[in-house]
Amino acid sequence: SRHLEVQLLCDQYGNVAALHSRDCSVQRRHQKIIEEGPVTVAPRETVKELEQAARRLAKAVGYVGAATVEYLYSMETGEYYFLELNPRLQVEHPVTEWIAEVNLPASQVAVGMGIPLWQVPEIRRFYGMDNGGGYDIWRTTAALATPFNFDEVDSQWPKGHCVAVRITSEDPDDGFKPTGGKVK
């Protein structure tokens, strides 16, 4: 089985963006060692199902902010099972930022300021909308930006693939305990 995740960004107006998927299956001691995106171990249709299920969950609970929905996926049967919703930006968010081309911390601040997702320029681009988005420090929105329904549009498929690897400093001769020292 595989540990698959969907990154969400949700605003206070009920809009939920699913910013692609990650495979975080390579773990050691409950810590993710390798994160990659987008998911390649499941059919694209299944990945879309995971994204839509994650969006429905966030909408059902009225979630606002960045979140990660985690699933256990069986490669043998194609079935997936909900594990948890993490209500925060996780350490592997740079993988999502690279494949979605969305600055997640900046977008999270915009959402926190009450700016609707459809107004955030990077989110508009992610969904293939015109460039009419934008906002200034006074929270006014550009007149050219038009709202769109996140339930009726598909995101742009990633233009590339990203792999992030965590480097640990451990002593293999002492039970892999954390250690300092020189990298050799």
Secondary structure per residue as TSV (DSSP state, phi and psi in degrees):
chain	resnum	aa	ss	phi	psi
A	1	S	-	360.0	162.3
A	2	R	E	-125.7	152.3
A	3	H	E	-102.1	104.2
A	4	L	E	-110.5	147.1
A	5	E	E	-132.6	152.7
A	6	V	E	-124.7	126.6
A	7	Q	E	-87.8	129.9
A	8	L	E	-117.4	153.3
A	9	L	E	-135.6	125.3
A	10	C	E	-128.4	138.8
A	11	D	-	-107.4	174.2
A	12	Q	T	-74.9	-3.3
A	13	Y	T	-100.1	7.2
A	14	G	S	89.8	6.6
A	15	N	-	-84.3	134.9
A	16	V	E	-132.5	122.0
A	17	A	E	-104.6	128.0
A	18	A	E	-97.0	111.8
A	19	L	E	-95.7	57.9
A	20	H	E	71.6	-165.6
A	21	S	E	-133.5	161.5
A	22	R	E	-135.4	149.5
A	23	D	E	-108.0	114.0
A	24	C	E	-118.5	40.8
A	25	S	E	-74.7	-29.0
A	26	V	E	-81.9	103.7
A	27	Q	E	-132.4	156.1
A	28	R	E	-143.0	126.9
A	29	R	T	54.4	43.1
A	30	H	T	64.0	19.1
A	31	Q	E	-115.3	134.6
A	32	K	E	-72.8	128.2
A	33	I	E	-102.2	-41.5
A	34	I	E	-127.0	128.6
A	35	E	E	-122.2	136.9
A	36	E	E	-143.1	153.5
A	37	G	E	-155.0	153.3
A	38	P	S	-76.0	170.1
A	39	V	-	-60.9	133.3
A	40	T	-	-119.5	-6.6
A	41	V	S	-87.3	-5.1
A	42	A	S	-125.5	151.2
A	43	P	-	-59.8	150.1
A	44	R	H	-56.0	-36.4
A	45	E	H	-63.0	-39.4
A	46	T	H	-67.2	-40.8
A	47	V	H	-61.1	-42.0
A	48	K	H	-62.3	-38.9
A	49	E	H	-61.7	-43.0
A	50	L	H	-59.8	-44.6
A	51	E	H	-63.0	-44.1
A	52	Q	H	-68.1	-38.5
A	53	A	H	-63.5	-40.3
A	54	A	H	-63.5	-42.3
A	55	R	H	-62.5	-44.4
A	56	R	H	-61.2	-41.2
A	57	L	H	-61.1	-49.2
A	58	A	H	-61.6	-41.0
A	59	K	H	-64.8	-41.1
A	60	A	H	-61.8	-33.8
A	61	V	H	-98.7	1.2
A	62	G	T	66.2	36.1
A	63	Y	-	-69.0	142.7
A	64	V	-	-130.2	130.2
A	65	G	E	117.9	-165.7
A	66	A	E	-88.4	143.8
A	67	A	E	-152.6	158.5
A	68	T	E	-125.8	127.1
A	69	V	E	-102.4	127.0
A	70	E	E	-110.2	141.7
A	71	Y	E	-132.3	154.9
A	72	L	E	-103.9	125.8
A	73	Y	E	-118.1	129.3
A	74	S	-	-93.3	116.8
A	75	M	T	-71.3	-25.3
A	76	E	T	-72.2	-43.5
A	77	T	T	-104.7	-17.7
A	78	G	-	79.6	5.0
A	79	E	-	-86.0	153.6
A	80	Y	E	-134.5	153.5
A	81	Y	E	-133.8	134.5
A	82	F	E	-66.8	132.5
A	83	L	E	-103.8	-57.7
A	84	E	E	-168.5	164.1
A	85	L	E	-113.9	117.3
A	86	N	E	-91.6	117.6
A	87	P	-	-85.3	58.9
A	88	R	S	-168.0	171.6
A	89	L	-	-82.5	129.5
A	90	Q	-	-98.7	166.5
A	91	V	T	-60.4	-26.2
A	92	E	T	-88.0	12.3
A	93	H	H	-60.9	-25.4
A	94	P	H	-60.0	-29.8
A	95	V	H	-61.1	-47.0
A	96	T	H	-64.5	-42.4
A	97	E	H	-57.3	-40.6
A	98	W	H	-69.0	-46.1
A	99	I	H	-78.1	-27.4
A	100	A	H	-94.7	-15.1
A	101	E	T	57.0	44.4
A	102	V	-	-128.6	127.9
A	103	N	-	-78.3	100.1
A	104	L	H	-65.5	-45.8
A	105	P	H	-60.4	-42.3
A	106	A	H	-65.7	-40.8
A	107	S	H	-66.8	-35.6
A	108	Q	H	-65.7	-38.4
A	109	V	H	-64.3	-43.7
A	110	A	H	-58.7	-45.4
A	111	V	H	-61.8	-41.6
A	112	G	H	-63.4	-26.3
A	113	M	T	-81.4	-3.7
A	114	G	T	91.8	11.5
A	115	I	-	-80.8	128.0
A	116	P	-	-66.2	146.6
A	117	L	G	-54.9	-38.1
A	118	W	G	-64.9	-12.0
A	119	Q	G	-93.3	-16.2
A	120	V	-	-76.7	119.0
A	121	P	H	-53.8	-42.9
A	122	E	H	-67.3	-33.1
A	123	I	H	-70.0	-40.2
A	124	R	H	-59.6	-45.8
A	125	R	H	-63.7	-40.9
A	126	F	H	-57.0	-35.7
A	127	Y	T	-95.4	8.4
A	128	G	T	73.3	23.3
A	129	M	-	-85.1	167.1
A	130	D	-	-61.9	172.4
A	131	N	S	-88.3	25.1
A	132	G	-	-77.1	3.7
A	133	G	-	-77.5	176.3
A	134	G	-	138.7	158.4
A	135	Y	B	-159.8	161.6
A	136	D	-	-120.5	-176.9
A	137	I	T	-65.8	-14.8
A	138	W	T	-93.4	9.6
A	139	R	-	63.6	28.0
A	140	T	-	-91.4	149.0
A	141	T	B	-108.0	153.8
A	142	A	-	-66.5	139.3
A	143	A	T	-67.1	-25.2
A	144	L	T	-78.6	-20.3
A	145	A	-	-75.3	129.9
A	146	T	-	-113.1	141.3
A	147	P	-	-63.6	154.5
A	148	F	-	-138.6	158.8
A	149	N	-	-91.6	114.7
A	150	F	T	-63.7	-20.4
A	151	D	T	-79.1	-13.1
A	152	E	S	-112.8	2.5
A	153	V	-	-123.5	152.1
A	154	D	-	-104.7	145.5
A	155	S	-	-75.5	164.0
A	156	Q	-	-75.6	135.8
A	157	W	-	-69.6	142.9
A	158	P	-	-55.7	146.6
A	159	K	S	-86.5	-6.3
A	160	G	S	-157.8	-168.2
A	161	H	-	-132.3	145.5
A	162	C	E	-131.0	136.9
A	163	V	E	-127.3	128.5
A	164	A	E	-117.5	137.3
A	165	V	E	-124.5	130.2
A	166	R	-	-88.7	128.9
A	167	I	-	-98.4	128.9
A	168	T	-	-113.9	152.9
A	169	S	-	-112.6	99.2
A	170	E	E	-136.5	154.6
A	171	D	E	-100.2	107.3
A	172	P	G	-66.9	-21.6
A	173	D	G	-84.2	-4.9
A	174	D	G	-129.0	48.1
A	175	G	T	66.8	25.2
A	176	F	T	59.2	33.9
A	177	K	E	-69.8	148.1
A	178	P	E	-58.5	142.4
A	179	T	-	-149.4	153.5
A	180	G	-	-98.8	176.2
A	181	G	S	135.4	-170.7
A	182	K	-	-84.8	145.8
A	183	V	-	-86.4	123.9
A	184	K	-	-113.9	360.0
